[in-house]
Amino acid sequence: MNKLDTEEREIREAFEKGKLKRSKKAAETQKQHQEYAEAMFRKDARINIRLSSRDLRGLQKKALAEGIPYQTLIASILHKYLEGRLHENT
């Protein structure tokens, strides 16, 4: 398990002491995020792509480390890129 930073520890402690209150929009927010997740994982198109064997092995290793199928990892990478949440390190 990753170590928590100071803010995360404070949140955990407040949760454990019952000091946190549910947001008034919690149900709405949860429903919205559920819809996002369903849309992200909806598989309604199929593509074929050629990759180098080395890149494919690298993707498979990363997916194994994450505990997900490599096709799901590839789809997630593409989705994040299109949403502007994946950037090249420079």
N, CA, C and O of each residue as an XYZ file, in Angstrom:
360
protein
N       0.844     -1.177      0.000
C       0.000      0.000      0.000
C       0.890      1.241      0.000
O       1.925      1.284      0.665
N       0.465      2.244     -0.758
C       1.221      3.489     -0.822
C       1.066      4.262      0.479
O       0.029      4.194      1.139
N       2.106      4.991      0.833
C       2.044      5.825      2.029
C       1.159      7.031      1.752
O       1.148      7.573      0.647
N       0.422      7.438      2.770
C      -0.465      8.583      2.627
C       0.280      9.868      2.975
O       1.124      9.893      3.870
N      -0.055     10.942      2.240
C       0.533     12.231      2.605
C      -0.287     12.825      3.757
O      -1.269     12.226      4.196
N       0.110     13.979      4.235
C      -0.525     14.589      5.407
C      -2.018     14.812      5.182
O      -2.832     14.483      6.045
N      -2.377     15.362      4.038
C      -3.791     15.628      3.747
C      -4.596     14.333      3.702
O      -5.706     14.269      4.232
N      -4.043     13.313      3.077
C      -4.747     12.029      2.994
C      -4.933     11.400      4.374
O      -5.977     10.811      4.656
N      -3.916     11.527      5.235
C      -4.046     11.003      6.600
C      -5.137     11.748      7.374
O      -5.909     11.137      8.113
N      -5.194     13.069      7.197
C      -6.223     13.850      7.867
C      -7.620     13.439      7.410
O      -8.542     13.345      8.220
N      -7.769     13.199      6.131
C      -9.063     12.762      5.596
C      -9.426     11.403      6.167
O     -10.563     11.193      6.591
N      -8.479     10.480      6.184
C      -8.739      9.153      6.735
C      -9.144      9.233      8.208
O     -10.095      8.579      8.637
N      -8.420     10.032      8.964
C      -8.740     10.169     10.387
C     -10.126     10.764     10.597
O     -10.869     10.314     11.469
N     -10.478     11.775      9.803
C     -11.811     12.375      9.909
C     -12.881     11.354      9.556
O     -13.929     11.302     10.200
N     -12.621     10.538      8.531
C     -13.571      9.491      8.139
C     -13.741      8.486      9.270
O     -14.864      8.127      9.625
N     -12.636      8.036      9.829
C     -12.687      7.037     10.886
C     -13.391      7.567     12.137
O     -13.982      6.789     12.885
N     -13.333      8.881     12.372
C     -13.990      9.485     13.538
C     -15.439      9.890     13.246
O     -16.133     10.407     14.121
N     -15.889      9.651     12.007
C     -17.259      9.983     11.646
C     -17.505     11.468     11.472
O     -18.643     11.924     11.588
N     -16.456     12.233     11.195
C     -16.582     13.680     11.065
C     -16.916     14.146      9.645
O     -17.197     15.326      9.436
N     -16.889     13.255      8.694
C     -17.170     13.645      7.312
C     -18.675     13.602      7.054
O     -19.383     12.744      7.580
N     -19.145     14.533      6.244
C     -20.564     14.582      5.886
C     -20.696     14.351      4.392
O     -19.853     14.780      3.605
N     -21.754     13.673      4.017
C     -22.029     13.391      2.614
C     -22.433     14.682      1.906
O     -23.225     15.464      2.432
N     -21.889     14.897      0.722
C     -22.227     16.067     -0.067
C     -23.703     16.028     -0.452
O     -24.277     14.954     -0.635
N     -24.309     17.198     -0.573
C     -25.716     17.273     -0.983
C     -25.899     16.757     -2.405
O     -26.981     16.300     -2.774
N     -24.840     16.832     -3.192
C     -24.902     16.378     -4.591
C     -24.259     15.010     -4.778
O     -23.944     14.632     -5.906
N     -24.058     14.265     -3.704
C     -23.337     12.990     -3.788
C     -24.013     12.008     -4.740
O     -23.345     11.391     -5.570
N     -25.323     11.859     -4.629
C     -26.036     10.903     -5.490
C     -25.929     11.311     -6.956
O     -25.721     10.470     -7.830
N     -26.074     12.604     -7.215
C     -25.970     13.116     -8.583
C     -24.565     12.910     -9.140
O     -24.398     12.489    -10.284
N     -23.566     13.208     -8.330
C     -22.172     13.041     -8.742
C     -21.854     11.575     -8.990
O     -21.183     11.238     -9.965
N     -22.334     10.706     -8.111
C     -22.099      9.272     -8.277
C     -22.726      8.776     -9.573
O     -22.107      8.006    -10.307
N     -23.954      9.212     -9.860
C     -24.624      8.799    -11.091
C     -23.850      9.283    -12.313
O     -23.693      8.539    -13.282
N     -23.366     10.521    -12.275
C     -22.612     11.079    -13.392
C     -21.320     10.298    -13.630
O     -20.974     10.003    -14.774
N     -20.616      9.969    -12.568
C     -19.371      9.211    -12.717
C     -19.642      7.785    -13.189
O     -18.842      7.211    -13.928
N     -20.754      7.221    -12.768
C     -21.147      5.890    -13.251
C     -21.363      5.928    -14.765
O     -20.931      5.026    -15.484
N     -22.032      6.973    -15.240
C     -22.261      7.128    -16.680
C     -20.941      7.292    -17.428
O     -20.759      6.730    -18.507
N     -20.021      8.066    -16.849
C     -18.704      8.225    -17.473
C     -17.998      6.875    -17.595
O     -17.436      6.548    -18.640
N     -18.034      6.099    -16.516
C     -17.364      4.796    -16.508
C     -17.981      3.860    -17.535
O     -17.270      3.167    -18.263
N     -19.299      3.843    -17.588
C     -19.970      2.973    -18.560
C     -19.624      3.373    -19.986
O     -19.385      2.511    -20.832
N     -19.595      4.671    -20.259
C     -19.254      5.142    -21.602
C     -17.816      4.798    -21.954
O     -17.515      4.434    -23.091
N     -16.933      4.916    -20.974
C     -15.519      4.636    -21.227
C     -15.293      3.172    -21.557
O     -14.473      2.845    -22.415
N     -16.009      2.295    -20.885
C     -15.768      0.876    -21.076
C     -16.721      0.221    -22.073
O     -16.650     -0.988    -22.295
N     -17.609      1.010    -22.672
C     -18.497      0.466    -23.700
C     -17.648      0.157    -24.921
O     -16.925      1.010    -25.434
N     -17.752     -1.040    -25.357
C     -16.946     -1.464    -26.503
C     -17.889     -1.696    -27.672
O     -18.494     -2.760    -27.806
N     -18.001     -0.677    -28.514
C     -18.936     -0.782    -29.621
C     -18.250     -0.690    -30.986
O     -18.919     -0.602    -32.016
N     -16.926     -0.709    -30.990
C     -16.184     -0.674    -32.248
C     -14.952     -1.563    -32.116
O     -14.364     -1.688    -31.041
N     -14.586     -2.163    -33.209
C     -13.416     -3.035    -33.237
C     -12.418     -2.485    -34.239
O     -12.793     -2.039    -35.324
N     -11.144     -2.519    -33.868
C     -10.087     -2.089    -34.782
C      -8.988     -3.140    -34.793
O      -8.866     -3.947    -33.871
N      -8.213     -3.114    -35.827
C      -6.992     -3.911    -35.898
C      -5.836     -2.927    -35.994
O      -5.925     -1.915    -36.688
N      -4.762     -3.231    -35.298
C      -3.612     -2.328    -35.291
C      -2.334     -3.153    -35.296
O      -2.256     -4.200    -34.652
N      -1.356     -2.686    -36.011
C      -0.062     -3.356    -36.039
C       0.882     -2.631    -35.096
O       1.036     -1.412    -35.167
N       1.513     -3.395    -34.212
C       2.497     -2.880    -33.272
C       3.758     -3.718    -33.380
O       3.721     -4.861    -33.835
N       4.856     -3.148    -32.964
C       6.068     -3.961    -32.911
C       5.899     -4.977    -31.773
O       5.200     -4.714    -30.795
N       6.532     -6.113    -31.913
C       6.470     -7.137    -30.865
C       6.969     -6.584    -29.540
O       6.430     -6.900    -28.479
N       7.994     -5.765    -29.611
C       8.552     -5.172    -28.390
C       7.528     -4.289    -27.675
O       7.372     -4.372    -26.457
N       6.824     -3.434    -28.452
C       5.812     -2.578    -27.846
C       4.666     -3.404    -27.259
O       4.174     -3.106    -26.171
N       4.250     -4.430    -27.975
C       3.171     -5.282    -27.478
C       3.571     -5.957    -26.173
O       2.784     -5.989    -25.227
N       4.780     -6.494    -26.111
C       5.254     -7.114    -24.863
C       5.291     -6.100    -23.724
O       4.924     -6.409    -22.590
N       5.741     -4.881    -24.042
C       5.774     -3.826    -23.032
C       4.381     -3.495    -22.519
O       4.189     -3.330    -21.314
N       3.412     -3.398    -23.414
C       2.025     -3.144    -23.014
C       1.479     -4.289    -22.164
O       0.793     -4.067    -21.166
N       1.792     -5.502    -22.571
C       1.312     -6.665    -21.818
C       1.904     -6.690    -20.406
O       1.208     -7.023    -19.446
N       3.181     -6.340    -20.281
C       3.816     -6.299    -18.958
C       3.190     -5.225    -18.079
O       2.911     -5.462    -16.904
N       2.970     -4.041    -18.651
C       2.348     -2.953    -17.889
C       0.936     -3.354    -17.453
O       0.542     -3.112    -16.312
N       0.180     -3.965    -18.362
C      -1.190     -4.380    -18.043
C      -1.190     -5.433    -16.942
O      -2.024     -5.389    -16.038
N      -0.262     -6.373    -17.016
C      -0.156     -7.407    -15.994
C       0.132     -6.777    -14.635
O      -0.444     -7.182    -13.625
N       1.018     -5.793    -14.609
C       1.346     -5.102    -13.362
C       0.139     -4.356    -12.802
O      -0.007     -4.226    -11.586
N      -0.732     -3.862    -13.697
C      -1.939     -3.145    -13.278
C      -3.096     -4.096    -12.975
O      -4.091     -3.702    -12.366
N      -2.957     -5.346    -13.403
C      -4.013     -6.328    -13.157
C      -5.192     -6.190    -14.095
O      -6.327     -6.500    -13.732
N      -4.917     -5.716    -15.320
C      -5.991     -5.558    -16.308
C      -5.550     -6.175    -17.631
O      -4.353     -6.334    -17.871
N      -6.509     -6.527    -18.496
C      -6.135     -7.031    -19.827
C      -5.409     -5.946    -20.636
O      -5.688     -4.758    -20.479
N      -4.490     -6.360    -21.490
C      -3.707     -5.370    -22.225
C      -4.563     -4.566    -23.191
O      -4.265     -3.402    -23.457
N      -5.644     -5.179    -23.729
C      -6.529     -4.433    -24.630
C      -7.207     -3.295    -23.868
O      -7.401     -2.207    -24.411
N      -7.564     -3.550    -22.615
C      -8.187     -2.521    -21.786
C      -7.206     -1.396    -21.520
O      -7.584     -0.225    -21.540
N      -5.948     -1.739    -21.272
C      -4.921     -0.726    -21.067
C      -4.769      0.145    -22.314
O      -4.708      1.370    -22.208
N      -4.708     -0.469    -23.481
C      -4.572      0.289    -24.731
C      -5.762      1.224    -24.918
O      -5.589      2.393    -25.262
N      -6.970      0.709    -24.691
C      -8.177      1.540    -24.826
C      -8.138      2.705    -23.840
O      -8.523      3.825    -24.177
N      -7.673      2.437    -22.627
C      -7.598      3.490    -21.614
C      -6.589      4.567    -22.008
O      -6.853      5.759    -21.850
N      -5.445      4.149    -22.516
C      -4.425      5.105    -22.963
C      -4.976      5.984    -24.080
O      -4.805      7.203    -24.055
N      -5.629      5.377    -25.049
C      -6.200      6.140    -26.163
C      -7.278      7.109    -25.670
O      -7.330      8.261    -26.100
N      -8.126      6.637    -24.777
C      -9.193      7.482    -24.235
C      -8.605      8.684    -23.494
O      -9.036      9.817    -23.705
N      -7.628      8.437    -22.633
C      -7.006      9.531    -21.878
C      -6.347     10.538    -22.819
O      -6.426     11.745    -22.592
N      -5.705     10.051    -23.861
C      -5.066     10.941    -24.834
C      -6.108     11.837    -25.497
O      -5.912     13.047    -25.616
N      -7.213     11.236    -25.926
C      -8.256     12.004    -26.603
C      -8.920     13.015    -25.682
O      -9.367     14.071    -26.131
N      -8.985     12.696    -24.399
C      -9.580     13.613    -23.417
C      -8.587     14.678    -22.967
O      -8.942     15.560    -22.185
N      -7.348     14.609    -23.450
C      -6.341     15.592    -23.079
C      -5.730     15.343    -21.706
O      -5.119     16.240    -21.125
N      -5.892     14.122    -21.183
C      -5.355     13.807    -19.853
C      -4.089     12.981    -19.916
O      -3.600     12.529    -18.881
N      -3.545     12.771    -21.106
C      -2.318     12.009    -21.256
C      -1.344     12.863    -22.051
O      -1.610     13.230    -23.196
N      -0.230     13.169    -21.439
C       0.750     14.044    -22.066
C       2.113     13.392    -22.071
O       2.447     12.622    -21.170
N       2.894     13.699    -23.080
C       4.253     13.176    -23.176
C       5.149     13.896    -22.178
O       5.097     15.120    -22.054
N       5.970     13.131    -21.469
C       6.945     13.737    -20.567
C       8.087     14.312    -21.387
O       8.598     13.668    -22.302
N       8.476     15.527    -21.048
C       9.598     16.142    -21.785
C      10.700     16.513    -20.838
O      11.728     17.042    -21.263
